[in-house]
Amino acid sequence: MGHGTHDPVLGRSPAFHLTSATYRCGQFEVDPDNRSLTRDGVGIQVEPRVFAVLLQLLQRPHELITRNELLDSVWGHRYVTPSTLNRVITLLRRALEDNAEVPRFVETVHGAGYRFIGPCELVPPKSQPAAGLFAPPAYARPPARVTTLIGRDPLLAQLAELLRQNRALTILGPGGMGKTQCALELARRLRDEYVGGIWFFDLAHVAGADQWLRSLATALTLQPDRDTDPMADICGQLDGRGALLLLDNCDRIAADIGAAASRLLRGTAQLQLLATSQAPLNFVGECIVRMPPLSVPADGAPKSPPALADIAAASAVQLLIERVRATRLDFALTESNAATLASICRRLDGMPLAIELAAPRFAMLSPTEVMDGLDHRFSFLVSRAAGREARHTNLTALLDWSFALLGPEEQRLLTWLSVFVHGCTMESAIDLASCLGMAAQNAVEFIGSLTDKSLVSVDVSTSPPRNRLLESVREFALERLGRSGQGSAARNAHLECMRRLAMRAHADMLGGRMRQRIEQLVHEEGNIDAAIEHGIGTRDGLAPVQEMLGALAVYHKARTHLAVGNQRCERVLRAAAALGVPPSSRLLLFREIAHTYLLYTDEAPYLDAVQACDADSDVWGSALASAFYAQWLANMGRVDEAAARARTAQSAAGRMGDAWLQSIAGVALAFTHLHRQQNADAVALLDTLQHASDDLHQRHFVHAYLGLGHFRLANDARAAWHWLQCLQLANQVRSVRGAAGSIEGCAYIATRQADYPVAARCLGMAQHLRARTDMPLFPYWVDHHAQVVSALNTALGTRQAAALVDAAASTPEADFILDVAQTLERYAGANMSAGS
């Protein structure tokens, strides 16, 4: 039996290796007849000359072997330059993880030759078992490893344990995710556990289970009759053998193979099955593991990008660098290219095949040019390297293969799902499917089928879970959607889905599910913008866009996402004006709410919204517009008008049972009390609103004015407690202006407590934060602010007070806010445990 037919690692189960003695060198084992070098059972690929030199050294351990002896025995008296032997020794040391300076295995005797100095134990051959002739033929053995497998060690450990616990394991994943290489490496690592051998079959081009069973029968030296079922004979041969069947690429005939696998496992006692597929084989006893992408670096904000070490730790980056070095030996991860390499890996979704296809481009292009090339990934990511299957030479071929596995309805739904940006919930997917005429139950089944076939992934880390297409799959599906001529219809359906989602979210947020819906809508930002982009292009699209945005007003306010919300409103209003479409009352209302928190003006901003809502008989909209109008009137000193508007809004909120609206109106009425110096009345009213809704943004306003009311009542401890709550809530919702209010309040208490340096610094930071938001102090604070400035000038002197105020802006905001929180805690004293 010739050596050339053997995989150095996997060619046979150990029980069927040629039975020569082996050398054990610590963690390494050298098998001369099978020409294999392993470390802890894992194969190490070495060149034939390297292996030959190793054998020469092992045959005379601890003896000097001259350079001429090595050259004669390995190269057969042919002229070879000294550099050739030097190179071979270097490769040998690399394989043994040895060091020329401090050798553990191969010692250089300068000017003479080499000596093997490591442990070397000659292990006698094992006795051949009676079943030793049972082994897969050469064509049914797994192929040898060609490249290293990167980033899969934790997964391989998990798979190994599952395969020990289950008789059948299927590795599921989309095309190009590395299922085959992972399965082969798993088989290599577990080869000692299968005395019956590992039998490998690639089913990519097999027409059905019957054809595969005939191949299996032939490998077992059976002569199956094409007219009879070979299952009984196959089970008879495999029963009790402890073999592993490795079935690769079961995608197209998954159910057929599943039925055959079930019969095989029932008919044998020890046989196990390891399969790779894009769809489950669906039989009793099948254990399924979904193949994850390689890890990619986190997408850090521009001001806080991931550290170089974090980027280097991502397995997708490790694979990219390893493959690039095949053509550019000097390529390395550096500070200058790290961010670009991280972006490339993220855009490729950590898909190993896509990374493998991208790597050769670095031979001629810079990382930035490769990144730009991904804009045309289907023509850019192409490989003509020998050894790749046709469907793995480019992404189009790969995805064409996967797409062909789907039925017509699944194909249509997949292409329509591509209009979602960053995925969608099952709720939205059902909405989209209903526009295709699919019933909800059918839509759920089709989504489940697309998930089973690895074209849709489910992110269960969010609530509710989100269905997502890998970026390459999404671009492929979008291209198919365009070719189908259904692109406009799909985007109309997407807009309708987002409108329905916004309406449901609005109702839920007012019905006590504020935090849950905000958490969901944060993930819909891309879909919201995509729906706006499509809707504003036509008159018919503007109506659902305006309805969607109007329903999202509460979300934008509660999340303090008002700058973005205002930009969206203005964009839609400009499009409506250009097409001669009147703006909706809710959209006008949203714009005015945004203006309240972004730029307070002397112009009456709410009358248009109030009148538009009244004209539409929109009771809730009219009440909300009146509540915000009341706040503006109070700030303008028109207190009687403000009180009337606020009470009208309060009454409507009470009739509707709307706690959120009750809080908005209540704050407006409290403003009128503060304006009239009715501080006890303001505090009493605001006390009832502390927990009126789940809108943390609204709650922080309530605490801000409770703090001001208590301060006016000379109750500094209570004021400090409320301003501390305001500060904490403002941080949660990222309200810079809310934080500024709490810091301003801390300055008031500090002045009253004669902590003048603290007061000056707080006043300076509050001014700095307000300047960032371009918002002035509301009237109720102005007198107190002036009193603090006067007190500081008197106590510290004008120059020192101004210097402390100015210096505050140079302190990091996060550190300053932490200091203010501790100061407010100190001022609150006993109130910290007593609550509000």
C-alpha positions in Angstrom: 0.0 0.0 0.0 1.7 3.2 -1.2 2.3 6.1 1.1 1.0 8.6 -1.5 -2.6 7.6 -1.1 -2.7 8.5 2.6 -3.8 11.7 4.2 -1.0 12.3 6.8 -3.6 12.9 9.4 -6.9 11.4 8.3 -6.1 8.8 5.7 -7.1 6.0 8.1 -8.3 5.5 11.6 -5.2 4.7 13.7 -6.2 1.1 13.9 -5.6 0.8 10.2 -2.3 2.7 9.8 0.6 0.7 8.6 1.9 -1.0 11.7 5.5 0.3 12.0 7.0 1.7 15.1 6.5 5.4 15.8 8.6 8.1 17.6 7.2 9.9 20.5 8.9 13.3 21.2 7.1 14.9 24.1 3.8 16.2 22.7 4.8 15.3 19.2 4.5 11.9 17.5 6.2 10.9 14.2 4.8 8.0 12.2 7.4 7.1 9.5 5.3 4.7 7.4 2.3 7.0 7.2 4.6 10.0 7.0 2.6 12.0 9.6 3.7 14.4 12.3 1.1 15.2 15.0 1.1 17.4 18.1 -1.4 16.2 20.8 -3.1 14.2 18.0 -3.5 17.1 15.7 -1.8 16.8 12.3 1.0 19.2 11.3 1.7 19.7 7.6 5.4 19.6 6.6 7.2 19.3 3.3 8.5 15.9 2.4 12.2 17.0 2.7 11.5 18.4 6.1 10.0 15.1 7.2 12.9 13.2 5.8 15.4 15.3 7.7 13.4 14.8 10.8 13.6 11.0 10.4 17.3 11.1 9.9 17.7 13.0 13.2 15.3 10.7 15.1 17.1 7.6 14.0 20.3 8.8 15.8 19.0 10.9 18.7 21.6 12.9 20.6 24.3 12.1 18.0 25.9 14.7 15.7 24.7 14.2 12.1 26.9 16.2 9.7 25.5 18.4 7.0 27.0 16.2 4.3 25.3 13.1 5.8 21.9 14.9 5.7 22.5 16.1 2.2 23.5 12.7 1.0 20.7 10.7 2.7 17.8 13.2 1.9 18.9 14.6 -1.5 20.8 11.6 -2.8 24.2 13.0 -3.6 22.6 15.7 -5.8 24.1 19.1 -5.6 22.2 21.2 -3.1 23.2 24.6 -1.8 23.7 25.0 2.0 20.9 27.5 2.0 18.4 24.7 1.0 19.3 22.7 4.1 19.2 25.8 6.2 15.7 26.5 5.0 14.5 22.9 5.7 15.9 23.1 9.3 14.1 26.4 9.8 10.8 24.8 8.6 11.4 21.8 10.9 12.0 24.1 13.9 8.8 26.0 13.1 6.8 22.7 12.9 8.2 21.7 16.3 7.8 25.2 17.8 11.5 25.2 18.4 14.0 28.1 18.9 17.4 28.1 17.3 18.8 30.3 20.1 17.4 28.1 22.9 16.7 24.8 21.2 14.5 22.1 22.8 14.7 19.6 19.9 17.1 20.5 17.1 20.6 21.8 18.1 22.9 23.4 15.6 26.6 22.3 16.0 28.2 25.2 14.2 30.4 24.3 11.3 29.5 20.6 11.7 25.9 19.7 11.5 22.8 19.1 13.7 21.8 17.0 16.7 18.3 16.0 17.9 18.4 16.8 21.7 14.7 16.4 22.6 12.9 13.4 24.1 12.7 10.5 21.7 10.9 7.3 22.6 10.5 4.5 20.0 7.0 3.2 20.4 6.5 -0.4 19.2 3.7 -1.1 16.7 0.3 -2.0 18.0 -1.2 -5.4 17.3 -3.5 -5.4 14.4 -7.1 -6.0 15.4 -9.2 -8.6 13.8 -11.3 -6.0 12.1 -8.3 -4.3 10.7 -9.2 -4.7 7.0 -12.4 -2.7 7.5 -11.5 0.8 6.3 -12.8 3.3 3.8 -11.2 3.2 0.4 -9.0 6.1 -0.7 -11.9 7.9 -2.5 -14.1 7.7 0.6 -11.6 9.2 2.9 -11.7 12.9 4.0 -9.4 15.1 1.9 -6.1 16.3 3.5 -6.0 19.7 5.1 -4.7 22.4 2.7 -5.0 25.5 4.8 -5.3 26.3 8.5 -8.7 26.6 10.2 -8.8 29.9 12.1 -11.1 31.1 14.8 -13.1 27.9 15.3 -11.5 26.3 18.3 -14.3 27.0 20.8 -16.9 25.8 18.2 -14.9 22.6 17.6 -14.7 21.9 21.3 -18.5 22.3 21.5 -19.1 20.1 18.4 -16.8 17.4 19.7 -18.7 17.2 23.0 -22.1 17.1 21.2 -20.9 14.4 18.8 -19.8 12.3 21.9 -23.3 12.8 23.3 -25.4 12.3 20.1 -25.3 9.8 17.3 -26.1 12.4 14.6 -24.9 16.0 14.4 -25.7 18.4 11.6 -23.7 21.6 11.1 -26.1 24.2 9.6 -25.1 27.5 8.0 -25.3 29.6 4.9 -23.0 28.9 2.0 -19.4 30.1 2.5 -19.5 30.0 6.3 -16.9 27.2 6.5 -19.1 24.2 7.5 -17.1 21.8 5.4 -13.7 22.8 6.8 -15.1 22.8 10.3 -16.5 19.3 9.9 -13.3 18.0 8.4 -11.2 19.5 11.2 -13.6 18.0 13.8 -13.1 14.6 12.2 -9.3 15.0 12.3 -9.4 15.7 16.0 -11.7 12.8 16.8 -10.1 10.2 14.5 -8.8 8.1 17.4 -12.4 7.6 18.6 -13.6 5.8 15.4 -12.0 2.4 15.1 -14.3 1.8 12.1 -12.8 4.7 10.2 -14.2 8.0 8.9 -16.1 7.7 5.6 -16.5 10.9 3.7 -19.1 11.7 1.0 -19.6 15.0 -0.8 -23.2 15.1 -1.8 -23.1 18.4 -3.7 -23.8 16.7 -7.0 -25.7 13.6 -5.8 -29.2 13.4 -7.2 -30.8 11.6 -4.2 -30.3 9.3 -1.2 -30.5 6.2 -3.4 -27.5 7.3 -5.4 -25.5 8.0 -2.2 -26.5 4.6 -0.7 -25.2 2.9 -3.8 -21.9 4.8 -3.4 -21.7 3.8 0.2 -22.5 0.1 -0.7 -19.7 0.2 -3.3 -17.3 1.7 -0.7 -18.2 -1.2 1.6 -17.4 -3.7 -1.3 -21.0 -4.6 -1.6 -22.5 -5.2 -5.0 -25.9 -3.5 -4.7 -28.7 -4.4 -7.1 -30.1 -1.2 -8.6 -33.6 -2.7 -8.3 -33.4 -3.5 -4.6 -32.9 -1.5 -1.4 -29.3 -1.9 -0.3 -30.1 -0.7 3.3 -30.1 -4.1 4.9 -26.7 -5.1 3.5 -25.2 -1.7 4.4 -26.4 -1.9 8.0 -25.0 -5.4 8.2 -21.6 -4.2 7.2 -21.6 -1.1 9.4 -23.2 -2.6 12.5 -20.8 -2.7 15.5 -18.0 -1.0 13.6 -17.8 2.3 15.4 -17.5 4.3 12.2 -18.3 7.9 11.4 -20.1 8.9 8.2 -19.3 12.4 7.2 -21.8 13.7 4.7 -21.0 17.1 3.2 -23.3 19.5 1.3 -26.6 17.8 2.0 -28.4 21.0 1.0 -30.4 20.0 -2.1 -31.5 16.6 -0.8 -31.6 17.2 2.9 -34.9 15.6 3.6 -34.1 12.6 1.4 -30.7 12.1 3.2 -32.4 12.6 6.6 -34.8 9.7 5.9 -31.9 7.4 4.9 -29.8 8.5 7.8 -32.6 7.7 10.2 -32.8 4.1 8.8 -29.1 3.7 9.0 -28.9 4.8 12.7 -31.8 2.5 13.6 -30.2 -0.4 11.9 -26.7 -0.1 13.5 -25.5 0.0 17.1 -22.4 2.2 17.0 -22.5 4.1 13.7 -22.5 7.9 14.0 -23.2 10.6 11.4 -21.8 14.1 10.9 -23.4 16.2 8.2 -23.1 19.7 6.8 -26.1 21.4 5.2 -27.9 24.7 4.7 -31.2 23.0 5.8 -31.8 20.4 8.6 -32.0 16.8 7.6 -35.1 16.6 9.8 -35.0 13.1 11.5 -35.5 12.0 15.0 -32.2 12.1 16.9 -30.6 14.8 14.8 -28.7 17.4 16.9 -28.3 20.7 15.1 -25.6 23.4 15.5 -25.8 26.6 13.5 -22.5 27.7 12.2 -21.8 31.3 13.4 -19.8 33.8 11.4 -16.2 34.5 12.5 -16.0 37.2 15.2 -15.6 40.7 13.9 -14.4 43.8 15.7 -17.0 46.0 17.4 -18.2 48.9 15.4 -17.0 51.6 17.8 -18.0 55.3 17.6 -15.6 57.6 15.7 -14.4 59.1 19.0 -13.8 55.6 20.6 -12.7 53.1 18.0 -11.8 49.6 19.1 -8.2 49.2 20.4 -5.7 47.5 18.1 -5.6 44.5 20.4 -9.4 44.1 20.2 -9.3 44.2 16.4 -6.4 41.7 16.3 -8.4 39.3 18.6 -11.3 39.1 16.1 -11.1 35.8 14.2 -12.3 37.3 11.0 -9.3 39.7 11.0 -6.9 36.9 11.9 -8.2 34.9 8.9 -7.9 37.9 6.6 -4.3 38.6 7.6 -3.3 35.0 7.3 -4.7 34.7 3.8 -3.3 38.0 2.7 0.2 36.9 3.8 -0.1 34.1 1.2 0.6 36.7 -1.4 2.1 39.5 0.7 4.6 38.1 3.2 5.2 41.5 4.8 1.5 42.3 5.4 0.6 43.1 9.0 -2.1 44.7 11.1 -1.1 48.2 12.0 -2.6 51.3 13.6 -3.0 52.8 10.1 -4.9 49.9 8.5 -6.7 48.4 11.5 -9.9 50.4 11.2 -10.2 49.6 7.5 -9.5 45.9 8.0 -12.1 45.8 10.7 -14.7 47.5 8.4 -13.9 45.0 5.6 -14.5 42.1 8.0 -17.8 43.6 9.2 -19.0 44.3 5.7 -18.3 40.7 4.8 -20.3 39.5 7.9 -17.4 37.4 9.1 -18.1 35.0 6.3 -14.9 32.9 5.8 -15.4 32.4 2.0 -16.0 36.1 1.4 -12.8 36.9 3.4 -10.9 34.2 1.4 -12.1 35.8 -1.9 -11.2 39.3 -0.7 -7.6 38.4 0.5 -6.0 38.0 -3.0 -7.0 41.5 -3.9 -4.5 42.8 -1.4 -1.7 41.7 -3.6 -2.4 44.7 -5.9 -4.7 47.0 -3.9 -4.5 48.9 -0.6 -6.9 48.1 2.2 -8.9 51.2 1.4 -9.1 50.2 -2.3 -10.3 46.7 -1.3 -12.9 48.4 1.0 -14.1 50.5 -1.9 -14.3 47.4 -4.1 -16.8 45.8 -1.8 -19.4 48.3 -3.2 -19.4 45.9 -6.2 -18.8 42.7 -4.2 -20.3 40.3 -6.7 -17.9 41.2 -9.5 -15.0 42.1 -7.1 -14.9 38.9 -5.0 -14.0 36.3 -7.6 -11.3 33.6 -7.4 -9.9 31.5 -10.2 -7.6 29.5 -7.9 -7.5 25.8 -8.6 -9.1 23.6 -6.0 -12.2 25.7 -5.4 -15.6 24.3 -6.4 -17.4 26.3 -9.1 -19.9 27.6 -6.6 -17.2 28.8 -4.3 -15.3 30.9 -6.9 -17.6 33.9 -6.4 -20.4 35.0 -4.2 -23.0 35.1 -7.0 -22.5 31.4 -7.8 -22.6 30.5 -4.2 -25.9 32.4 -3.6 -27.4 31.2 -6.8 -26.9 27.7 -5.5 -28.6 28.6 -2.2 -31.4 30.4 -3.9 -32.1 27.4 -6.1 -32.9 25.4 -3.0 -36.0 27.5 -2.3 -39.5 27.1 -3.6 -41.1 29.9 -5.6 -42.9 31.4 -2.5 -39.8 31.3 -0.4 -37.8 33.0 -3.2 -40.3 35.8 -3.5 -40.5 36.3 0.3 -36.7 36.4 0.6 -36.3 39.0 -2.1 -39.0 41.2 -0.5 -37.4 40.8 3.0 -34.2 42.4 1.5 -35.9 45.8 1.7 -35.6 45.8 5.5 -32.4 47.5 6.7 -30.7 45.7 9.6 -33.5 43.1 9.8 -37.0 43.0 11.1 -39.1 41.4 13.8 -41.5 38.5 13.0 -44.3 41.0 13.5 -43.0 43.1 10.6 -42.2 40.1 8.5 -45.8 38.9 8.8 -47.0 42.4 7.8 -44.7 42.3 4.7 -45.9 38.8 3.8 -49.5 39.9 4.1 -48.8 42.4 1.2 -47.8 39.4 -0.8 -51.1 37.7 0.0 -49.6 35.3 2.5 -51.6 34.3 5.6 -49.8 34.9 8.9 -49.4 31.2 9.6 -47.8 30.6 6.1 -45.5 33.6 6.6 -44.2 32.1 9.9 -43.6 28.8 8.2 -41.8 30.3 5.3 -39.6 32.5 7.6 -38.8 29.3 9.6 -37.9 27.5 6.4 -35.6 30.3 5.3 -34.0 30.2 8.7 -33.6 26.5 8.5 -31.9 26.9 5.1 -29.5 29.4 6.6 -30.6 32.4 4.5 -32.2 34.2 7.4 -30.6 34.4 10.8 -32.4 35.1 14.1 -30.9 37.4 16.6 -32.3 36.3 20.0 -30.3 38.9 21.9 -33.0 41.5 21.2 -36.6 41.6 22.4 -38.4 40.7 20.4 -35.9 38.6 18.3 -35.0 40.0 14.9 -34.7 38.2 11.6 -31.7 39.3 9.6 -30.1 38.6 6.2 -26.3 38.6 5.9 -25.2 41.7 4.0 -24.1 39.6 1.0 -27.4 37.7 1.0 -29.3 40.9 1.2 -27.5 42.5 -1.7 -28.0 39.4 -3.8 -31.8 39.4 -2.9 -32.1 43.1 -3.7 -30.5 42.5 -7.1 -33.0 39.6 -7.7 -35.9 41.9 -6.5 -34.8 44.5 -9.0 -34.7 41.9 -11.8 -38.2 40.8 -10.9 -39.7 44.2 -11.4 -41.3 44.1 -7.9 -39.0 46.6 -6.2 -41.5 49.4 -6.0 -44.2 47.1 -4.7 -41.9 45.7 -2.1 -40.8 49.1 -0.8 -44.5 50.2 -0.7 -45.1 47.1 1.5 -42.1 48.0 3.6 -43.4 51.5 4.1 -46.8 50.1 5.1 -45.1 47.7 7.6 -43.3 50.6 9.2 -46.5 52.7 9.4 -48.3 49.8 11.2 -45.3 49.3 13.5 -45.3 53.0 14.4 -49.0 53.0 15.1 -48.8 49.9 17.3 -45.7 51.3 19.1 -47.5 54.6 19.8 -50.4 52.9 21.4 -48.2 50.6 23.4 -46.0 53.5 24.7 -49.1 55.3 25.9 -50.5 52.1 27.3 -47.6 51.3 29.7 -45.0 49.6 27.4 -42.8 52.6 26.9 -39.5 51.0 27.6 -40.2 47.8 25.6 -41.2 49.7 22.5 -38.3 52.2 22.7 -35.9 49.2 23.0 -37.4 47.8 19.8 -37.6 51.0 17.8 -33.9 51.7 18.5 -33.2 48.8 16.1 -35.6 50.2 13.5 -33.8 53.5 12.8 -32.5 52.2 9.4 -35.9 51.0 8.4 -37.5 54.3 9.4 -35.1 56.3 7.2 -35.5 53.8 4.3 -39.3 54.2 4.5 -39.1 58.0 4.5 -36.7 57.9 1.6 -39.1 55.8 -0.5 -42.3 57.5 0.7 -41.4 61.1 0.0 -40.8 60.4 -3.7 -44.5 60.2 -4.6 -47.8 61.9 -3.5 -49.2 58.5 -2.6 -46.2 57.8 -0.3 -46.4 61.0 1.6 -49.6 60.1 3.5 -48.3 56.9 5.2 -44.9 58.6 5.8 -46.6 61.5 7.6 -48.7 59.1 9.6 -45.7 57.0 10.5 -43.6 60.0 11.7 -46.5 61.5 13.6 -46.9 58.2 15.5 -43.2 58.2 16.3 -43.3 61.6 18.1 -43.6 60.0 21.6 -40.6 57.7 20.8 -38.4 60.6 19.6 -39.2 62.6 22.7 -38.9 59.8 25.2 -35.5 58.8 23.7 -34.4 62.4 23.4 -33.8 61.7 19.8 -35.4 65.0 18.9 -32.7 66.5 16.7 -33.0 63.5 14.3 -36.8 63.6 14.6 -36.8 67.3 13.7 -34.6 66.6 10.6 -37.0 63.9 9.5 -40.0 66.2 10.0 -38.4 69.0 8.0 -37.5 66.7 5.2 -41.0 65.3 4.9 -42.5 68.8 5.1 -40.2 70.1 2.3 -41.2 67.1 0.1 -44.9 67.7 0.9 -44.6 71.4 0.0 -42.9 70.5 -3.3 -45.6 68.1 -4.3 -48.5 70.4 -3.0 -49.5 67.9 -0.3 -50.9 69.5 2.9 -48.9 68.6 6.1 -50.7 66.3 8.6 -51.7 67.6 12.0 -49.6 65.0 13.8 -46.5 65.8 11.8 -46.9 69.5 12.6 -47.3 68.5 16.3 -44.2 66.4 16.2 -42.2 69.3 14.7 -43.4 71.7 17.5 -42.5 69.1 20.2 -39.0 68.9 18.8 -38.7 72.6 18.7 -39.7 72.8 22.4 -36.5 71.0 23.4 -34.2 72.1 20.6 -34.7 75.9 20.2 -37.0 78.0 22.3 -38.3 81.0 20.5 -40.5 84.0 21.1 -42.7 83.0 18.2 -45.9 81.1 19.0 -45.0 77.7 17.7 -48.0 75.6 18.5 -51.1 77.4 17.1 -50.7 75.7 13.7 -50.6 72.2 15.3 -53.5 73.0 17.7 -55.7 74.3 14.9 -54.7 71.4 12.5 -55.5 68.8 15.2 -58.8 70.5 16.0 -59.7 70.5 12.3 -59.0 66.8 12.1 -61.1 66.2 15.3 -57.9 64.7 16.8 -58.7 64.9 20.5 -55.4 63.4 21.7 -53.4 65.6 19.3 -55.3 68.7 20.3 -54.7 68.0 24.0 -51.0 67.4 23.5 -50.6 70.5 21.4 -52.5 72.5 24.0 -50.2 71.1 26.8 -47.0 72.1 25.0 -48.6 75.4 24.0 -49.4 76.0 27.7 -45.7 75.4 28.6 -44.7 78.0 26.0 -47.3 80.5 27.2 -46.1 80.1 30.8 -42.5 80.8 29.8 -43.7 83.9 27.9 -45.4 85.2 31.1 -48.9 84.7 29.7 -49.9 82.8 32.8 -53.7 82.9 32.7 -53.8 81.7 29.1 -51.2 79.0 30.0 -53.3 77.8 33.0 -56.5 77.6 30.8 -54.7 75.6 28.1 -53.0 73.3 30.7 -56.3 72.5 32.4 -58.0 71.8 29.1 -55.2 69.3 28.3 -55.4 67.8 31.8 -59.1 67.3 31.5 -58.8 65.5 28.1 -55.9 63.3 29.4 -58.1 62.3 32.4 -61.0 61.4 30.1 -58.6 59.3 27.9 -56.8 57.7 30.9 -53.5 58.9 29.4 -50.9 59.1 32.2 -48.2 60.4 29.8 -50.3 63.2 28.5 -51.4 63.9 32.1 -47.7 64.5 33.0 -47.1 66.8 30.0 -50.1 68.9 31.0 -49.3 68.8 34.7 -45.8 70.2 34.1 -47.4 73.0 32.2 -49.7 73.8 35.0 -46.8 73.6 37.5 -45.0 76.2 35.4 -47.9 78.6 36.1 -47.7 78.0 39.8 -43.9 78.6 39.8 -44.5 81.8 37.8 -46.9 83.0 40.5 -44.5 82.0 43.3 -47.1 79.3 44.4 -44.2 77.0 45.1 -46.0 74.6 47.5 -48.8 74.2 44.9 -46.2 73.4 42.2 -44.5 70.8 44.5 -47.8 69.2 45.4 -48.8 68.9 41.8 -45.5 67.6 40.6 -45.3 65.0 43.4 -48.3 63.3 41.8 -46.5 63.1 38.5 -43.2 61.4 39.6 -44.3 58.0 38.3 -47.1 59.0 35.9 -45.5 57.3 32.9 -42.5 55.2 31.8 -41.1 58.2 29.8 -37.8 58.7 31.6 -37.3 61.9 29.7 -40.5 63.3 31.1 -39.7 62.0 34.6 -36.5 63.9 34.6 -38.4 67.1 33.9 -40.7 66.4 36.8 -37.7 65.9 39.1 -36.0 69.1 37.8 -38.9 71.3 38.8 -39.6 69.5 42.0 -36.0 70.3 42.9 -36.6 74.0 42.0 -39.8 74.1 44.0 -38.2 72.6 47.1 -35.3 75.0 46.8 -37.7 77.9 46.7 -39.3 76.5 49.9 -35.8 76.4 51.5 -35.8 72.6 51.7 -32.3 72.1 50.3 -32.1 68.4 51.2 -35.2 67.6 49.3 -34.2 69.8 46.4 -30.8 68.0 46.2 -32.5 64.6 46.2 -34.8 65.5 43.3 -32.0 67.1 41.3 -29.9 63.9 41.8 -32.8 61.9 40.4 -33.0 64.3 37.5 -29.3 63.9 36.9 -29.4 60.1 36.9 -32.5 60.0 34.6 -30.9 62.6 32.3 -27.8 60.4 31.9 -30.0 57.4 31.1 -31.7 59.2 28.3 -28.6 61.2 27.3 -30.3 64.6 27.9 -27.5 67.1 28.1 -30.0 69.9 28.9 -31.4 67.8 31.8 -28.0 67.3 33.2 -27.4 71.1 32.9 -30.5 71.7 35.0 -29.3 69.5 37.9 -25.9 71.0 37.8 -27.4 74.5 37.9 -29.5 73.5 40.9 -26.4 72.1 42.6 -24.8 75.6 42.2 -27.8 77.1 44.0 -27.6 74.8 47.0 -23.8 75.2 47.1 -24.2 79.0 47.3 -26.7 78.7 50.1 -24.3 76.3 51.9 -21.4 78.8 51.3 -19.6 76.2 49.1 -18.6 79.0 46.8 -15.9 77.2 44.7 -18.3 74.3 44.1 -21.0 76.7 43.2 -18.8 78.6 40.7 -17.6 75.4 39.0 -21.2 74.0 38.8 -22.5 77.3 37.3 -19.7 77.2 34.7 -20.4 73.6 33.6 -24.2 74.3 33.5 -23.5 77.3 31.2 -21.2 75.2 29.1 -23.8 72.4 28.6 -26.6 74.9 27.8 -24.4 76.5 25.2 -24.0 73.1 23.5 -27.7 72.8 23.2 -28.3 76.4 22.2 -31.0 76.7 24.9 -31.4 79.6 27.4 -32.6 79.3 31.0 -36.3 79.2 31.4 -37.7 82.2 33.3 -38.2 80.4 36.6 -34.4 79.9 37.0 -33.2 83.4 35.9 -33.5 85.2 39.2 -31.8 82.4 41.1 -29.0 82.3 38.6 -28.5 86.1 39.0 -28.5 85.8 42.8 -25.8 83.1 42.6 -23.6 85.2 40.3 -23.9 88.1 42.7 -23.1 86.0 45.7 -20.0 84.5 44.1 -18.7 87.9 43.0 -19.1 89.1 46.6 -17.6 86.0 48.3 -14.8 85.2 45.9 -14.2 88.4 44.0 -15.2 89.0 40.4 -11.9 87.8 38.9 -11.6 84.5 41.0 -15.3 83.7 40.4 -15.0 84.2 36.7 -11.9 82.1 36.6 -13.6 79.2 38.4 -16.6 79.5 36.1 -14.5 79.5 33.0 -12.3 76.6 34.2 -15.3 74.3 34.6 -15.6 73.8 30.8 -12.2 72.2 30.6 -13.2 69.4 33.0 -14.3 66.1 31.3 -18.1 66.1 31.5 -18.4 62.5 32.7 -16.0 63.2 35.6 -17.8 66.4 36.5 -21.2 64.8 36.5 -20.0 62.1 38.8 -18.6 64.8 41.2 -22.0 66.7 41.1 -23.8 63.4 41.9 -21.7 62.9 44.9 -22.2 66.5 46.0 -25.9 66.2 45.7 -25.9 63.0 47.7 -24.0 64.9 50.4 -26.6 67.7 50.4 -29.5 65.3 50.3 -28.3 63.6 53.5 -31.0 61.6 55.2 -33.3 62.1 52.2 -31.2 59.5 50.3 -32.7 56.7 52.3 -36.2 58.3 52.8 -36.7 58.7 49.0 -38.8 61.5 47.7 
